[in-house]
Amino acid sequence: MVGTKIKALSDCTDSQKNFIAALTSHEILSVPRAKRWRWAALQAGYSENTAISLIIGPIKHLLEEVAKLNLSRAAIEATWQLSDAVGDGEIDAATKDRLSAAKDILDRTVPKRVEKTAADAAPAAVVILPVKAGEQVQIIQNAEVRELNKIEDVSSS
């Protein structure tokens, strides 16, 4: 069973453990996608009338953990596929499909390297100093440039 590595699985009922086991089994792949949740519930011993949301609700966090574990395993297998293909030389159409799927899995599972940019840094403070008396100042107002010679002119406009 997949859940042997998940600590919180010990807190589940037998039906919940069986449900998770059914969801992660290879047999579920032969079940049509639209019926997989119900199939897993029936395999776990739940009634046909039991709402799937009532089964999933209490174990949602476990299902997320199981999904992460399965993706991690798939990522390892994807790296094997990529390294096998590199050594083979010729690549046929089926191998290209497998390589594309392996790349997609790795894109979703391998953490991205985050590069820090200047925009990520702490914002810099902007200090506006008062104009010294007698210096010229340009003010752009309504797309019109006016030059002022004194501080008093700046405060009056």
Buried (B, 14 or more C-beta within 10 A) or exposed (E): EBBEEBEEBEEBEEBBBBBBBBBBBEEBEEBEEEEBBBBBBBBBEBEEEBEEEEBBEEBEEBBEBBEEBEBEEBBEEBBEBBEEBEEEEEEEEEBEEBBEEBEEBBEEBEEEEEEEEEEEEEEEEEEEEEBEEEEEBEEEEEEEEEEBEBBEBEEEE
